[in-house]
Amino acid sequence: MPLLAAFLTPLVGRIGSQARNTFVIVALAIVQILVIIVARDVYANGIHVYTLGAALPSLAIPETHMVPVRIILEVDGLGAFMGLMGATVALAGAIYSISCMKLETGQDRFYTLLLLLAASMVGIQYTGDLFNLFVFLEILSISGAALAGFRTRFVDAVEGGFKYVIVSTVAALLVLISIGMFYGQYNLLNIAALADAMQYTAIDKIALALLVVALLTKSGAVPSHWWVPDTYTPAAGGTSPIIYGASLTCLAALFRVVFSLYGLKLSLSLIGWVVIIAGLLSMFVGVTMALRQTDVKRLMTYHAISQEGYMLLGVGVGLAVLGDPQAVAAYGREAIAGGIFHVINNAFFKGLLLLTGEALFFQLGTRDLNKMGGMGRNMKWTCAFFIIGALAISGVPPFNGFASKLMIYESSFHLNPMLTIIALVVSVMTLASFTKVFQAAFTGPEQPEYAQVQGVPLSMKIGMGILAGATVLFSLFPQFVVDTIVYPAADALLNQAGYVSAVMGGA
Amino acid sequence: MSTIVTNAPFIGVAALACVGLYIMLAQRNLIKIVMGITIFESAVNLFLVSLGYRNEGIAPIFTNATGTHMVLPVPQALTLTSIVIGVATTALMLTFIVLIYRHTGETDAKKSRRVKG
């Protein structure tokens, strides 16, 4: 659906910019509705498999080959979950961009790229085939890089886009090498079929290493986090949250690969601890670098890195104990659920914060915190949204950040108390840096040159409001959200046998 | 000796990949870095195609086939997709280099950095 809309957008744009904007919003709203419908279906009925070009996945070319040769789309708990996140973030970002991008040229291309990015986000999660994953990864990279570097009059935008495309291309090539290795060994590209046929040979280990490194790079974990601030900061309009959502989908693709493809055959403690350590480093480096930033959006992107550390920590803990059923039941499942819950929470409140940062830039023309002051009186809605986002990200109790972080703290404590201590310290430092931003940007004496600044236009408020509303919704009903959306996703990851049999055995 | 001959494509892959990696890491001119990435991409494509080779296999086309022992067609499809994607990404990278040059007048990676910290 978004792909179709993406290609129709330039045509509609010829009619007029109003028509095009409406078309984009309607298309994304339809995507959102479809994703919700699919999600409800999956939660009620189990894993859904859709085969492109045949009725069942195991139908083959009749004459000579007996292997499944179709590309399948497969939606399970994790896919539905990430699809929800992607659609919501894309919709909010698009609505936000309507007024943010009004003065820019080339808007047709902007919306086309935005729709392509949304399509690839949903596509990565809904696919059951490794090569399809690679193709969507590349679509994501190209559209994300073009959107990051969209405002070519700023040199940092161009630099950010360039770094993103280089990093993404190299990471995607590594993924392609590992796909080649899988194909050479097993003659299969279907994730479920590979999981069935996998013997954990030396080549598989190399492929695993390549996949883990490449997908960690694409999601922006330390030590390959250096492209993240340069890319998210100058991203045009409302696309910073969408590009961030794209990185989160790469993270979920990593989880999909590690859990559903390899599952119990991994040397779990090693890979689990690699993920945990990557998470810890990300958390710590992200937040310490954030403390010294003077650029509002750059500070927030360092926080994005640090929050991804939380997600990696949660899922890494679950991964490290995957082979031990009692540990899994006791705290592994909760760890994975905490990590995944944190993914969607982060998409919402980090996206909200990035949008508020962009709102400040839009109204003031600068992102430098040293120059701002006292905007709380002029931009009341933005200030309110910022407070919601900042409290949520620091894990302050009424908000959903607290719920997911609590799950992560509780479960990582069982594995090793040091993990919890580091996570708590990072949380405190997060709150510290957001206090700094709040004080610098919104309170304090009013700067004379910005005294005439008004609040942001309506569509930007609506875009921010969607994400803020989702944050508040998740904060008020965390148990409901966790039970309906998060635990099925965690179970989908843990239940590798179910995944395989749903795809292969359902035939 | 025959091991080297049968594995010659893969040795070529390794050589190309090493060359591409070295260029990516060691060069400072932006365009040369993109060239390094392109070489690495060619190495990966070569890897994919040579995976599919079967000894004495013919091209995988059913009409007028002289036998049924064919090389695998799927890696060829993968490689075609990868080549097309490579074209798109290389175009995008080069566009960005042109824009960076317009802004900073430099194509040296160290001198054209404007964002720090």
Interface residues (C-beta under 8 A of the other chain):
Chain A: T64 V69 F131 V135 E138 S141 I142 A145 A146 G149 T152 V155 D156 V158 E159 G160 G161 F162 V165 I166 S168 T169 V170 A172 L173 L176 I177 I179 G180 Y183 G184 N187 L189 P229 D230 M289 R292 Q293 R298
Chain B: M24 L30 I33 V34 I37 F40 E41 V44 F47 L48 L51 T68 L72 V74 P75 L78 T81 S82 I85 A88 T89 L92 M93 F96 I97 L99 I100 H103 T104 S112 R113 R114 V115 G117
